[in-house]
Amino acid sequence: MPKLVRLYITQVAIGFGIAGAFVAMLLWFNVANLWHLVSHSDKGLLAVVILWLANGIVFAGVQFGIAVMRMKDDDDDEPRGGHRQRIMQQEYSVIPIPVDQGQRPNPWRNR
């Protein structure tokens, strides 16, 4: 099995484990009266499974993203700087622009 596939499977399992803990805490602390809603409904178990699955997808994606971003590439150890190119700055003089000082028509007056 390739290393990347193994990494993905382990990170997804960790993400779904975190989601399970999160859903358990939601039910334990009775956030938004979820425990009462789940325990007094005939579809409560289905609701918990869907909540765990949806949170598991999110947490697994985040966990895998963090794992990929933390991967170290040994080729980028030495600091590299770009070659800065000098840009000549020109001094601009102020050019007066004539403006008609007449009265402008009001577009809202005749409505």
Z-matrix of the N, CA and C atoms (Angstrom, degrees):
N
C 1 1.446
C 2 1.530 1 108.23
N 3 1.326 2 117.53 1 130.96
C 4 1.471 3 119.81 2 -179.94
C 5 1.530 4 111.60 3 -63.01
N 6 1.324 5 113.63 4 153.47
C 7 1.471 6 119.27 5 -177.51
C 8 1.527 7 111.90 6 -61.39
N 9 1.326 8 117.07 7 -38.13
C 10 1.459 9 119.90 8 -177.70
C 11 1.526 10 111.50 9 -66.99
N 12 1.331 11 117.10 10 -37.92
C 13 1.465 12 120.55 11 178.57
C 14 1.525 13 109.77 12 -67.40
N 15 1.324 14 116.71 13 -42.09
C 16 1.470 15 120.79 14 177.73
C 17 1.535 16 110.34 15 -62.59
N 18 1.331 17 116.52 16 -41.98
C 19 1.463 18 120.32 17 177.50
C 20 1.518 19 110.48 18 -61.72
N 21 1.322 20 116.86 19 -42.95
C 22 1.464 21 120.76 20 -179.33
C 23 1.522 22 111.14 21 -63.36
N 24 1.319 23 117.26 22 -44.85
C 25 1.464 24 120.15 23 -178.06
C 26 1.524 25 110.91 24 -65.21
N 27 1.315 26 117.50 25 -42.34
C 28 1.467 27 119.13 26 179.80
C 29 1.527 28 111.40 27 -66.75
N 30 1.322 29 117.58 28 -40.12
C 31 1.460 30 119.68 29 -179.19
C 32 1.531 31 111.42 30 -69.33
N 33 1.333 32 116.82 31 -35.30
C 34 1.465 33 120.20 32 176.58
C 35 1.526 34 109.87 33 -66.60
N 36 1.333 35 117.60 34 -40.28
C 37 1.461 36 120.22 35 177.16
C 38 1.520 37 111.24 36 -63.34
N 39 1.318 38 116.75 37 -41.05
C 40 1.470 39 120.30 38 176.94
C 41 1.523 40 109.98 39 -64.04
N 42 1.323 41 117.22 40 -42.57
C 43 1.468 42 120.86 41 179.06
C 44 1.515 43 112.31 42 -62.09
N 45 1.322 44 117.69 43 -42.12
C 46 1.469 45 119.84 44 178.26
C 47 1.525 46 111.09 45 -70.58
N 48 1.330 47 117.96 46 -30.78
C 49 1.465 48 120.32 47 173.97
C 50 1.518 49 111.44 48 -65.44
N 51 1.322 50 116.41 49 -42.99
C 52 1.470 51 120.37 50 177.20
C 53 1.523 52 110.08 51 -63.85
N 54 1.334 53 116.54 52 -39.21
C 55 1.467 54 119.88 53 178.51
C 56 1.520 55 110.69 54 -64.75
N 57 1.338 56 117.52 55 -37.88
C 58 1.458 57 120.19 56 176.64
C 59 1.517 58 111.60 57 -62.96
N 60 1.330 59 116.65 58 -42.62
C 61 1.461 60 120.05 59 176.80
C 62 1.526 61 110.57 60 -64.26
N 63 1.320 62 117.15 61 -38.59
C 64 1.459 63 121.03 62 -179.90
C 65 1.529 64 111.35 63 -64.75
N 66 1.327 65 116.80 64 -45.28
C 67 1.465 66 120.60 65 179.32
C 68 1.522 67 110.18 66 -66.23
N 69 1.345 68 117.15 67 -38.59
C 70 1.459 69 120.06 68 176.95
C 71 1.525 70 111.18 69 -62.25
N 72 1.324 71 117.34 70 -39.82
C 73 1.470 72 120.13 71 177.86
C 74 1.524 73 110.94 72 -68.44
N 75 1.328 74 116.88 73 -37.62
C 76 1.467 75 119.03 74 176.32
C 77 1.525 76 110.92 75 -59.46
N 78 1.325 77 116.20 76 -43.17
C 79 1.460 78 119.75 77 -179.81
C 80 1.525 79 111.64 78 -73.68
N 81 1.324 80 117.95 79 -38.40
C 82 1.465 81 121.33 80 -178.28
C 83 1.525 82 111.33 81 -65.12
N 84 1.329 83 116.35 82 -44.26
C 85 1.468 84 119.87 83 -179.32
C 86 1.530 85 112.36 84 -85.66
N 87 1.311 86 116.99 85 1.60
C 88 1.457 87 123.71 86 175.31
C 89 1.531 88 111.79 87 54.80
N 90 1.321 89 115.36 88 47.55
C 91 1.456 90 121.13 89 179.45
C 92 1.523 91 108.50 90 -67.89
N 93 1.322 92 115.93 91 128.83
C 94 1.467 93 123.59 92 -179.51
C 95 1.528 94 111.31 93 56.58
N 96 1.317 95 116.57 94 28.81
C 97 1.465 96 123.28 95 177.32
C 98 1.534 97 111.50 96 59.94
N 99 1.344 98 115.81 97 34.61
C 100 1.468 99 120.60 98 -177.62
C 101 1.526 100 112.07 99 -66.77
N 102 1.326 101 117.70 100 -39.14
C 103 1.460 102 119.39 101 -177.89
C 104 1.526 103 110.83 102 -61.77
N 105 1.307 104 116.49 103 -42.48
C 106 1.466 105 119.69 104 178.53
C 107 1.529 106 110.87 105 -64.41
N 108 1.336 107 116.22 106 -42.62
C 109 1.466 108 119.55 107 -179.66
C 110 1.525 109 111.56 108 -64.63
N 111 1.324 110 117.01 109 -40.36
C 112 1.467 111 120.92 110 -178.07
C 113 1.521 112 110.93 111 -73.12
N 114 1.317 113 117.56 112 -41.83
C 115 1.460 114 119.97 113 -174.51
C 116 1.525 115 113.02 114 -77.65
N 117 1.320 116 118.47 115 -20.91
C 118 1.453 117 120.88 116 -178.89
C 119 1.528 118 113.13 117 -105.48
N 120 1.318 119 117.31 118 17.47
C 121 1.455 120 120.91 119 179.25
C 122 1.520 121 109.10 120 -124.03
N 123 1.315 122 116.30 121 147.05
C 124 1.455 123 118.87 122 178.09
C 125 1.531 124 111.73 123 -75.63
N 126 1.308 125 117.82 124 -17.10
C 127 1.463 126 122.54 125 177.65
C 128 1.529 127 111.54 126 -103.81
N 129 1.311 128 117.52 127 19.91
C 130 1.464 129 121.62 128 -176.98
C 131 1.509 130 113.23 129 -65.61
N 132 1.332 131 117.29 130 -40.37
C 133 1.460 132 119.90 131 179.85
C 134 1.531 133 110.78 132 -65.16
N 135 1.317 134 117.00 133 -39.63
C 136 1.460 135 120.66 134 176.97
C 137 1.530 136 110.64 135 -63.12
N 138 1.329 137 117.00 136 -39.35
C 139 1.461 138 120.34 137 178.89
C 140 1.526 139 111.07 138 -64.55
N 141 1.322 140 117.20 139 -39.75
C 142 1.467 141 120.28 140 178.88
C 143 1.529 142 110.46 141 -66.68
N 144 1.328 143 117.10 142 -41.21
C 145 1.467 144 120.29 143 179.46
C 146 1.521 145 110.51 144 -64.38
N 147 1.315 146 117.74 145 -42.01
C 148 1.471 147 120.54 146 179.33
C 149 1.526 148 110.54 147 -67.20
N 150 1.330 149 117.07 148 -39.66
C 151 1.468 150 120.70 149 177.60
C 152 1.523 151 110.44 150 -63.09
N 153 1.334 152 116.74 151 -42.24
C 154 1.456 153 120.73 152 179.01
C 155 1.530 154 110.80 153 -67.05
N 156 1.322 155 117.25 154 -41.20
C 157 1.457 156 121.15 155 -179.40
C 158 1.535 157 111.07 156 -65.13
N 159 1.317 158 116.74 157 -45.22
C 160 1.470 159 119.93 158 -179.20
C 161 1.531 160 111.08 159 -65.12
N 162 1.326 161 116.84 160 -44.74
C 163 1.457 162 119.34 161 177.47
C 164 1.523 163 111.13 162 -68.34
N 165 1.328 164 116.96 163 -32.52
C 166 1.460 165 120.04 164 178.07
C 167 1.509 166 112.19 165 -64.67
N 168 1.314 167 117.45 166 -38.88
C 169 1.467 168 120.33 167 177.84
C 170 1.531 169 110.45 168 -63.71
N 171 1.325 170 115.90 169 -42.98
C 172 1.469 171 119.66 170 -179.71
C 173 1.521 172 110.93 171 -67.40
N 174 1.326 173 116.83 172 -49.50
C 175 1.461 174 120.05 173 -177.08
C 176 1.528 175 111.58 174 -67.02
N 177 1.331 176 117.73 175 -34.06
C 178 1.466 177 120.35 176 177.53
C 179 1.522 178 110.50 177 -66.28
N 180 1.324 179 117.09 178 -41.47
C 181 1.464 180 119.87 179 177.58
C 182 1.510 181 112.39 180 -64.03
N 183 1.313 182 115.98 181 -41.67
C 184 1.470 183 119.69 182 178.91
C 185 1.526 184 110.15 183 -67.05
N 186 1.323 185 117.02 184 -42.63
C 187 1.461 186 121.10 185 -179.66
C 188 1.528 187 110.73 186 -62.84
N 189 1.319 188 117.57 187 -42.44
C 190 1.460 189 120.08 188 178.74
C 191 1.529 190 110.87 189 -68.10
N 192 1.328 191 116.99 190 -38.71
C 193 1.470 192 119.82 191 177.44
C 194 1.517 193 111.76 192 -62.20
N 195 1.324 194 116.76 193 -41.96
C 196 1.468 195 120.27 194 177.86
C 197 1.523 196 110.36 195 -64.30
N 198 1.334 197 116.76 196 -41.78
C 199 1.467 198 120.18 197 -179.71
C 200 1.526 199 111.63 198 -64.01
N 201 1.315 200 117.13 199 -39.99
C 202 1.465 201 119.70 200 -179.96
C 203 1.524 202 110.44 201 -69.56
N 204 1.323 203 117.08 202 -40.75
C 205 1.466 204 119.44 203 -178.87
C 206 1.523 205 112.35 204 -69.80
N 207 1.330 206 117.18 205 -22.91
C 208 1.459 207 119.86 206 179.05
C 209 1.521 208 112.77 207 -86.69
N 210 1.327 209 117.29 208 -5.38
C 211 1.469 210 119.56 209 179.17
C 212 1.520 211 109.06 210 -65.30
N 213 1.324 212 115.27 211 135.02
C 214 1.455 213 119.55 212 -175.50
C 215 1.522 214 109.48 213 -97.64
N 216 1.295 215 115.41 214 136.33
C 217 1.455 216 121.50 215 174.74
C 218 1.520 217 107.08 216 -108.41
N 219 1.327 218 117.00 217 119.69
C 220 1.467 219 120.84 218 -174.48
C 221 1.519 220 113.14 219 -75.28
N 222 1.318 221 118.18 220 -10.19
C 223 1.459 222 120.05 221 -178.50
C 224 1.520 223 112.80 222 -76.15
N 225 1.307 224 117.87 223 -17.15
C 226 1.463 225 120.81 224 -174.57
C 227 1.521 226 112.18 225 -104.98
N 228 1.324 227 118.15 226 36.06
C 229 1.462 228 119.99 227 -177.81
C 230 1.517 229 112.97 228 -79.94
N 231 1.321 230 117.32 229 -40.18
C 232 1.454 231 118.87 230 -176.22
C 233 1.530 232 109.74 231 -81.93
N 234 1.309 233 115.86 232 142.59
C 235 1.476 234 118.02 233 179.65
C 236 1.528 235 110.17 234 -73.29
N 237 1.284 236 114.01 235 136.49
C 238 1.460 237 120.05 236 178.28
C 239 1.520 238 108.38 237 -124.30
N 240 1.280 239 115.27 238 138.50
C 241 1.454 240 119.75 239 176.21
C 242 1.509 241 109.70 240 -117.44
N 243 1.275 242 115.66 241 150.23
C 244 1.449 243 118.95 242 177.80
C 245 1.509 244 110.83 243 -78.72
N 246 1.293 245 115.71 244 167.97
C 247 1.447 246 120.65 245 176.89
C 248 1.522 247 107.83 246 -93.25
N 249 1.291 248 114.65 247 107.61
C 250 1.453 249 119.35 248 -176.64
C 251 1.517 250 109.60 249 -75.21
N 252 1.314 251 115.01 250 129.97
C 253 1.448 252 119.17 251 177.04
C 254 1.519 253 108.24 252 -101.16
N 255 1.287 254 114.36 253 134.63
C 256 1.462 255 119.85 254 -178.88
C 257 1.522 256 109.58 255 -76.77
N 258 1.289 257 115.39 256 137.47
C 259 1.456 258 121.14 257 178.23
C 260 1.519 259 107.23 258 -112.52
N 261 1.309 260 115.38 259 127.56
C 262 1.459 261 118.62 260 178.78
C 263 1.517 262 109.01 261 -76.63
N 264 1.297 263 115.16 262 129.68
C 265 1.458 264 119.58 263 177.86
C 266 1.521 265 108.49 264 -100.47
N 267 1.318 266 114.89 265 130.12
C 268 1.447 267 119.71 266 179.55
C 269 1.520 268 108.78 267 -99.37
N 270 1.307 269 113.86 268 146.64
C 271 1.454 270 118.27 269 176.42
C 272 1.523 271 107.43 270 -87.36
N 273 1.297 272 115.32 271 125.27
C 274 1.449 273 120.51 272 179.64
C 275 1.518 274 108.86 273 -98.37
N 276 1.324 275 115.29 274 135.15
C 277 1.460 276 118.70 275 176.75
C 278 1.524 277 108.27 276 -93.61
N 279 1.306 278 115.43 277 155.98
C 280 1.454 279 121.18 278 -179.13
C 281 1.520 280 108.58 279 -77.64
N 282 1.320 281 116.02 280 127.99
C 283 1.449 282 121.67 281 179.75
C 284 1.520 283 107.28 282 -111.42
N 285 1.334 284 117.95 283 118.73
C 286 1.465 285 118.81 284 179.47
C 287 1.531 286 110.78 285 -72.41
N 288 1.320 287 115.56 286 138.74
C 289 1.460 288 122.05 287 178.78
C 290 1.527 289 107.15 288 -116.11
N 291 1.330 290 118.55 289 122.07
C 292 1.470 291 119.72 290 -179.58
C 293 1.530 292 110.37 291 -71.87
N 294 1.334 293 115.48 292 137.54
C 295 1.461 294 121.93 293 -179.56
C 296 1.519 295 107.71 294 -125.01
N 297 1.325 296 116.45 295 132.55
C 298 1.451 297 120.96 296 178.32
C 299 1.522 298 108.71 297 -72.05
N 300 1.309 299 117.84 298 125.47
C 301 1.460 300 122.03 299 -177.40
C 302 1.519 301 112.65 300 -93.76
N 303 1.331 302 117.05 301 14.04
C 304 1.459 303 119.99 302 179.00
C 305 1.533 304 110.74 303 -68.68
N 306 1.332 305 115.35 304 173.39
C 307 1.459 306 119.83 305 -178.12
C 308 1.524 307 109.66 306 -80.43
N 309 1.302 308 115.57 307 131.18
C 310 1.456 309 120.27 308 179.66
C 311 1.512 310 109.57 309 -85.05
N 312 1.327 311 118.15 310 146.05
C 313 1.460 312 119.59 311 177.66
C 314 1.535 313 110.10 312 -71.60
N 315 1.325 314 115.60 313 143.00
C 316 1.455 315 121.45 314 178.60
C 317 1.531 316 108.22 315 -90.49
N 318 1.322 317 118.52 316 115.68
C 319 1.461 318 119.69 317 -177.45
C 320 1.541 319 112.71 318 -72.43
N 321 1.297 320 118.97 319 -13.84
C 322 1.472 321 121.61 320 -175.39
C 323 1.537 322 112.57 321 -98.03
N 324 1.330 323 117.87 322 -6.24
C 325 1.461 324 120.07 323 -172.61
C 326 1.514 325 113.20 324 -72.11
N 327 1.317 326 120.49 325 -39.10
C 328 1.455 327 122.25 326 -173.21
C 329 1.522 328 112.59 327 -97.12
N 330 1.280 329 119.29 328 32.76
C 331 1.472 330 121.12 329 -179.33
C 332 1.489 331 111.30 330 -108.30
